[in-house]
Amino acid sequence: MKGQDLVERFEEFAPLTLQESWDNSGLQLGDLKKPIRKVMTTLDVRPEVVQEAIDADVDFIFAHHPMMFKPAKNLDLADPQNRMYADLLRHNITVYAAHTNLDNAKEGMNDWLAQVLGMADTVPLISGTEAGTGLGRIGDLATPTILKDYAERLKQIFKVEHVRVVSNNLSQTVKRVAVLGGSGSEFYQTAKDQGADVFVTADVTYHTGHDILAAEMSVIDPGHHMEFWMKIALQQFLKDWSEDGHWELEVVQSNINTDPFQFI
């Protein structure tokens, strides 16, 4: 099959029309007309991920975060980013990214996160233009829990040693949960207005944290890398599609942790 065949099938599920205006989802580098045999899913496209793909003889990298947000000003190969582009071209690897179109898609990124967070009867937190689409999800836990205990559970789910919690009461009962993968702290009031007891999202800033406390809301921030669940869920999606479509396609996921932060 060709890369274009894979992209056309995927964009039926998460069309580029769903992406936010500032985003750069879609083809990042390479030739979609080239035949592909092996796809690797990843959260980020970093030099170490590209080397992993080269070593594994991957033809097509399917990422969540776009590789290119800003245009290159030159092609100086002393720049690690430019050198990474050269490595991809040299090894004929196509790179495609599905970012906010996957975030907004029905049964997409935020539904995957809601599922691992134990949420049921979910609806979009911020409704999109099409039924079932939109940013974030809000739903209910099967069994109410204590905020501190829920935060501990999130450490296991997202494989981190610590999470940041913004709350006036760690002993409060949590039943209704909102989630928005990536940087979504600006929507804490939306989550509160829709009855969420806690909002799970990333990249909460210092001053926004104070605003959250003043609003009597609770937020758990497991870090932006929480979206690594994308590479797990998308691998299974592509495998299922491959079997249904009788594609001769191997789908693997990157084993590299691209979280830039360490806690010491």
ChimeraX attribute file (.defattr): number of C-alpha atoms within 10 A of each C-alpha:
attribute: neighborCount
match mode: 1-to-1
recipient: residues
	/A:1	13
	/A:2	14
	/A:3	21
	/A:4	16
	/A:5	14
	/A:6	18
	/A:7	19
	/A:8	12
	/A:9	13
	/A:10	17
	/A:11	17
	/A:12	9
	/A:13	15
	/A:14	24
	/A:15	19
	/A:16	20
	/A:17	13
	/A:18	22
	/A:19	21
	/A:20	15
	/A:21	8
	/A:22	8
	/A:23	16
	/A:24	21
	/A:25	26
	/A:26	20
	/A:27	19
	/A:28	18
	/A:29	18
	/A:30	18
	/A:31	17
	/A:32	19
	/A:33	12
	/A:34	15
	/A:35	14
	/A:36	21
	/A:37	16
	/A:38	17
	/A:39	28
	/A:40	25
	/A:41	27
	/A:42	29
	/A:43	28
	/A:44	25
	/A:45	23
	/A:46	16
	/A:47	17
	/A:48	13
	/A:49	21
	/A:50	22
	/A:51	15
	/A:52	16
	/A:53	24
	/A:54	16
	/A:55	9
	/A:56	14
	/A:57	15
	/A:58	23
	/A:59	22
	/A:60	27
	/A:61	28
	/A:62	28
	/A:63	25
	/A:64	26
	/A:65	20
	/A:66	23
	/A:67	20
	/A:68	16
	/A:69	12
	/A:70	8
	/A:71	6
	/A:72	10
	/A:73	7
	/A:74	8
	/A:75	12
	/A:76	11
	/A:77	12
	/A:78	8
	/A:79	10
	/A:80	12
	/A:81	17
	/A:82	17
	/A:83	15
	/A:84	19
	/A:85	19
	/A:86	14
	/A:87	16
	/A:88	23
	/A:89	15
	/A:90	9
	/A:91	14
	/A:92	17
	/A:93	24
	/A:94	23
	/A:95	27
	/A:96	24
	/A:97	26
	/A:98	26
	/A:99	23
	/A:100	28
	/A:101	28
	/A:102	28
	/A:103	28
	/A:104	30
	/A:105	26
	/A:106	21
	/A:107	15
	/A:108	20
	/A:109	29
	/A:110	30
	/A:111	27
	/A:112	19
	/A:113	25
	/A:114	27
	/A:115	12
	/A:116	12
	/A:117	21
	/A:118	13
	/A:119	22
	/A:120	17
	/A:121	11
	/A:122	19
	/A:123	20
	/A:124	23
	/A:125	22
	/A:126	16
	/A:127	15
	/A:128	15
	/A:129	10
	/A:130	11
	/A:131	11
	/A:132	15
	/A:133	25
	/A:134	25
	/A:135	27
	/A:136	29
	/A:137	30
	/A:138	26
	/A:139	24
	/A:140	20
	/A:141	16
	/A:142	12
	/A:143	9
	/A:144	12
	/A:145	14
	/A:146	15
	/A:147	23
	/A:148	18
	/A:149	13
	/A:150	17
	/A:151	21
	/A:152	15
	/A:153	13
	/A:154	22
	/A:155	15
	/A:156	11
	/A:157	15
	/A:158	20
	/A:159	13
	/A:160	17
	/A:161	13
	/A:162	17
	/A:163	16
	/A:164	14
	/A:165	19
	/A:166	22
	/A:167	22
	/A:168	14
	/A:169	14
	/A:170	16
	/A:171	12
	/A:172	15
	/A:173	16
	/A:174	21
	/A:175	19
	/A:176	22
	/A:177	26
	/A:178	31
	/A:179	30
	/A:180	28
	/A:181	28
	/A:182	21
	/A:183	15
	/A:184	19
	/A:185	24
	/A:186	15
	/A:187	18
	/A:188	25
	/A:189	17
	/A:190	15
	/A:191	28
	/A:192	20
	/A:193	10
	/A:194	14
	/A:195	15
	/A:196	24
	/A:197	20
	/A:198	27
	/A:199	28
	/A:200	29
	/A:201	26
	/A:202	24
	/A:203	16
	/A:204	22
	/A:205	12
	/A:206	8
	/A:207	8
	/A:208	15
	/A:209	19
	/A:210	13
	/A:211	16
	/A:212	21
	/A:213	15
	/A:214	11
	/A:215	14
	/A:216	15
	/A:217	22
	/A:218	25
	/A:219	28
	/A:220	23
	/A:221	23
	/A:222	27
	/A:223	22
	/A:224	18
	/A:225	20
	/A:226	23
	/A:227	26
	/A:228	23
	/A:229	20
	/A:230	23
	/A:231	23
	/A:232	17
	/A:233	17
	/A:234	23
	/A:235	22
	/A:236	15
	/A:237	13
	/A:238	20
	/A:239	18
	/A:240	12
	/A:241	16
	/A:242	16
	/A:243	11
	/A:244	9
	/A:245	9
	/A:246	9
	/A:247	14
	/A:248	11
	/A:249	17
	/A:250	15
	/A:251	20
	/A:252	22
	/A:253	20
	/A:254	25
	/A:255	12
	/A:256	13
	/A:257	13
	/A:258	16
	/A:259	14
	/A:260	7
	/A:261	9
	/A:262	8
	/A:263	6
	/A:264	4
